[in-house]
Each structure stands twice: as structure tokens, then as C-alpha cells.
Amino acid sequence: MSEKLSTALSVAQKQINQMLTMQDAMNSRVSESWRSNGYEWYRAIWVECAEMLDHHGRKWWKHQEIDIAQVQLELVDIFHFGLSLRLMTGDSVDYISSKLAKELHQGTGENDFKIALENLASAAVTKKSFDAKALADCMSLMNMDLDELFRQYVGKNTLNFFRQDHGYKEGSYIKIWHGEEDNEVLANLVKTLDTGADDFQQQLYAALEAKYPSA
């Protein structure tokens, strides 16, 4: 293994390790017993794949533009579910992050987005598993590297915590903020903050709090 590749995998593993920790915290926020609740994470993956195809375009009988930003957001959502599935194996966070770093770096080289997406959905349907290599193919074809995945994941994870803290599970959460969906508000706020800051997540949460309609 070259020194450059070794360094890249080390950085990737550190980022994935952090995301696994954040995912465990988010799942525990929803339910402390999430590992034994029988949640169908695999089903959430293939449903997201179907939704993503609409944003990418599947209707050959009409003109469609690829909504890259929305497709990337769906990929981030899928990664949340994929991390949860991997955590369900009972393996250590370090082992999972090391394995995912390699799979996300490798991909399979598939150059047709729809096929790559179908591979991702197929693994979820037939094996109830998360195909990280297929996700890597989808990311590559949408100009999304691991740094961008990490940036968007931290943002969405923070929004998910914010939702839970403001009545999402109880049904009282407000999703449209002054005419914009909260995902859009999130995307705009992230652009104004330093994603490399140690307290980025805390800054983002405070910014969401300031923008929330009921605040």
C-alpha cells in the first residue's frame, strides 16, 4: 500500500469513526434500545433509492434535469441507514470504520448511475445489507467525495437531533420554516459556517435554533 493511499484511508477511517459515533448517539436519542427494536434499516435504504431515482430522472418519455444537490442529500440519508446496519453487526467501531473506509475508496467502477443505484437497492432487498461499494459508485458519479459526505452527514445529523429536540417524534415539529423546508435551511446555513471548526456541530445547532419558526 502506498503512503498516499495509507494516509487517505487513515483520514477516511477517522471521519467514518466519528460518523458511526454520531449515528449511535442519534439512534439512541430516538430509542435507547434501538439495537434490539428490530428496525428495518435495509428497507429504509431501498425506499430512499427509489426516491433518489426521481431526483436523478427515470422517465425517458420526458425531459428531466438531474437534481445533484437532492441526490447527494439522499445518498447522505442512505449512509445514515447503512451505518446503523453495520453497527447492528456488533463489530467494534474501529473495525467497521476500517472496513468502510476501504469499501468506499474502492467502489466497483460502475459508470452508470442507475445501475449503481440498483446494486445498492438490490443488496438491501435481497441480502438486507448495506453495499458501501455501490454507494461509493453513486457518490463518484455525483461528484461527491468522502469529505463532502462527511460535511453533509454532520449537517444532517445535527438537523436530526434538532428535529428530535423539537417534537419530531411527537408530531409537533415544524418542517417548513418561513416558506422553506428545513433541509433547504440547513444547506444554506452550512455554507455560512466553517465546517472544519471543532465546534461546527454546536454552531450549526445554534444557527438552526435561531432560524426555527417557533424560536
C-alpha positions as CSV (number, residue, x, y, z in Angstrom):
1,M,0.0,0.0,0.0
2,S,1.4,3.4,-1.0
3,E,2.0,6.1,1.7
4,K,-0.6,8.4,-0.1
5,L,-3.3,5.7,0.0
6,S,-2.5,4.8,3.6
7,T,-2.9,8.4,4.6
8,A,-6.1,8.7,2.7
9,L,-7.6,5.6,4.3
10,S,-6.4,6.8,7.8
11,V,-8.3,10.2,7.3
12,A,-11.3,8.3,5.9
13,Q,-11.4,5.9,8.9
14,K,-11.2,8.8,11.3
15,Q,-14.2,10.6,9.6
16,I,-16.2,7.3,9.5
17,N,-15.4,6.6,13.1
18,Q,-16.8,9.9,14.1
19,M,-19.9,9.4,12.0
20,L,-20.5,6.0,13.5
21,T,-20.3,7.5,17.0
22,M,-22.8,10.3,15.9
23,Q,-25.1,7.7,14.4
24,D,-25.2,5.6,17.5
25,A,-26.0,8.7,19.5
26,M,-28.8,9.7,17.1
27,N,-30.3,6.2,17.2
28,S,-30.1,6.2,21.0
29,R,-31.8,9.6,21.1
30,V,-34.8,8.0,19.3
31,S,-34.7,4.8,21.4
32,E,-32.1,3.6,23.9
33,S,-32.9,0.1,22.9
34,W,-32.6,0.7,19.1
35,R,-30.3,-2.3,18.6
36,S,-33.0,-4.7,19.8
37,N,-36.0,-3.0,18.4
38,G,-35.9,-4.7,15.0
39,Y,-35.9,-1.6,12.9
40,E,-35.7,-2.4,9.2
41,W,-32.7,-0.2,8.2
42,Y,-32.3,-2.2,5.0
43,R,-35.9,-1.3,3.9
44,A,-35.2,2.4,4.6
45,I,-32.2,2.1,2.2
46,W,-34.2,0.7,-0.8
47,V,-37.0,3.2,-0.2
48,E,-34.5,6.0,-0.3
49,C,-33.0,4.5,-3.5
50,A,-36.4,4.7,-5.2
51,E,-37.0,8.3,-4.1
52,M,-33.5,9.2,-5.3
53,L,-34.2,7.9,-8.8
54,D,-37.0,10.5,-9.2
55,H,-34.4,13.3,-8.4
56,H,-32.0,11.8,-10.8
57,G,-34.5,11.2,-13.6
58,R,-36.0,7.9,-14.7
59,K,-38.7,9.0,-17.2
60,W,-37.3,8.5,-20.7
61,W,-40.6,9.9,-22.2
62,K,-40.0,13.4,-20.9
63,H,-37.2,15.9,-20.3
64,Q,-35.6,15.8,-16.9
65,E,-32.8,17.6,-15.2
66,I,-30.6,15.8,-12.6
67,D,-31.0,17.5,-9.2
68,I,-27.5,16.8,-8.0
69,A,-27.9,18.5,-4.6
70,Q,-31.0,16.5,-3.8
71,V,-29.4,13.2,-5.0
72,Q,-26.4,13.9,-2.8
73,L,-28.8,14.5,0.2
74,E,-30.5,11.2,-0.4
75,L,-27.1,9.5,-0.5
76,V,-26.3,11.0,2.9
77,D,-29.7,9.7,4.2
78,I,-28.8,6.2,2.9
79,F,-25.4,6.4,4.7
80,H,-27.2,7.0,8.0
81,F,-29.1,3.8,7.5
82,G,-26.0,2.0,6.2
83,L,-24.0,3.0,9.3
84,S,-26.9,1.7,11.5
85,L,-26.9,-1.6,9.7
86,R,-23.1,-2.0,10.2
87,L,-23.4,-1.1,13.9
88,M,-26.0,-3.8,14.3
89,T,-23.4,-6.4,13.5
90,G,-21.9,-5.9,16.9
91,D,-18.4,-5.3,15.5
92,S,-16.2,-2.6,17.0
93,V,-16.5,0.9,15.7
94,D,-12.8,0.8,14.7
95,Y,-13.3,-2.4,12.7
96,I,-16.4,-1.1,11.0
97,S,-14.7,2.2,10.1
98,S,-11.6,0.5,8.7
99,K,-13.8,-1.8,6.5
100,L,-16.0,1.0,5.3
101,A,-13.0,3.2,4.5
102,K,-11.6,0.6,2.2
103,E,-15.0,-0.2,0.6
104,L,-15.8,3.5,0.0
105,H,-12.3,4.0,-1.5
106,Q,-12.6,1.0,-3.8
107,G,-16.1,1.2,-5.2
108,T,-16.7,-1.2,-8.2
109,G,-16.0,1.2,-11.1
110,E,-19.6,1.1,-12.3
111,N,-20.2,4.1,-14.5
112,D,-23.9,4.0,-15.0
113,F,-25.6,5.8,-12.0
114,K,-28.9,3.9,-12.4
115,I,-27.2,0.5,-12.3
116,A,-25.0,1.5,-9.3
117,L,-28.2,2.6,-7.5
118,E,-29.9,-0.7,-8.4
119,N,-26.9,-2.5,-7.0
120,L,-27.3,-0.6,-3.8
121,A,-31.0,-1.3,-3.6
122,S,-30.6,-4.9,-4.6
123,A,-28.3,-5.6,-1.6
124,A,-30.8,-4.1,0.7
125,V,-33.7,-6.1,-0.7
126,T,-32.1,-9.5,-1.2
127,K,-29.5,-9.5,1.5
128,K,-30.8,-6.9,3.9
129,S,-27.3,-5.4,3.8
130,F,-25.6,-2.1,3.1
131,D,-23.4,-2.2,-0.1
132,A,-20.9,0.5,0.6
133,K,-19.1,-0.1,-2.7
134,A,-22.3,0.6,-4.6
135,L,-22.8,3.8,-2.6
136,A,-19.2,4.8,-3.5
137,D,-20.1,4.3,-7.2
138,C,-23.2,6.6,-6.8
139,M,-21.1,9.2,-4.9
140,S,-18.4,9.2,-7.5
141,L,-21.0,9.7,-10.3
142,M,-22.5,12.6,-8.4
143,N,-19.1,14.3,-7.9
144,M,-19.2,13.6,-4.2
145,D,-16.1,12.5,-2.3
146,L,-15.8,11.4,1.4
147,D,-15.1,14.9,2.6
148,E,-18.3,16.1,1.1
149,L,-20.2,13.1,2.5
150,F,-18.8,13.9,5.9
151,R,-19.7,17.6,5.7
152,Q,-23.3,16.8,4.7
153,Y,-23.6,13.9,7.1
154,V,-22.6,16.1,10.1
155,G,-25.1,18.7,8.9
156,K,-28.0,16.3,8.5
157,N,-27.2,14.5,11.8
158,T,-27.3,17.9,13.6
159,L,-30.7,18.6,11.9
160,N,-32.0,15.2,13.0
161,F,-31.0,15.9,16.6
162,F,-32.7,19.3,16.3
163,R,-35.9,17.7,15.0
164,Q,-36.0,15.2,17.9
165,D,-35.4,18.0,20.4
166,H,-38.3,20.0,18.9
167,G,-41.1,17.4,18.8
168,Y,-40.4,15.4,15.6
169,K,-41.3,12.0,17.2
170,E,-44.4,13.5,18.8
171,G,-45.6,15.2,15.6
172,S,-45.3,18.8,16.8
173,Y,-42.2,19.7,14.8
174,I,-42.5,22.4,12.1
175,K,-40.8,21.3,8.9
176,I,-41.5,24.4,6.8
177,W,-39.5,27.4,8.0
178,H,-40.7,30.7,6.6
179,G,-41.5,29.1,3.2
180,E,-38.5,26.7,3.1
181,E,-38.2,23.1,4.0
182,D,-35.8,22.5,6.9
183,N,-33.4,20.7,4.6
184,E,-33.0,23.8,2.5
185,V,-32.5,26.0,5.5
186,L,-29.8,23.5,6.6
187,A,-28.0,23.6,3.3
188,N,-27.9,27.4,3.3
189,L,-26.7,27.6,6.9
190,V,-23.9,25.1,6.3
191,K,-22.5,27.4,3.6
192,T,-22.1,30.2,6.2
193,L,-20.2,28.2,8.7
194,D,-16.7,26.8,9.0
195,T,-17.2,23.0,8.6
196,G,-13.7,22.4,9.8
197,A,-14.2,24.1,13.1
198,D,-14.1,21.8,16.2
199,D,-17.4,23.1,17.4
200,F,-19.1,23.1,13.9
201,Q,-21.9,20.9,15.1
202,Q,-22.6,23.2,18.0
203,Q,-22.5,26.3,15.9
204,L,-24.9,24.7,13.4
205,Y,-27.4,23.7,16.1
206,A,-27.4,27.2,17.5
207,A,-28.0,28.6,14.0
208,L,-30.9,26.2,13.5
209,E,-32.3,27.3,16.8
210,A,-32.2,30.9,15.8
211,K,-34.0,30.2,12.5
212,Y,-36.7,27.9,13.8
213,P,-40.2,29.4,13.4
214,S,-41.2,28.9,17.0
215,A,-38.0,30.3,18.4
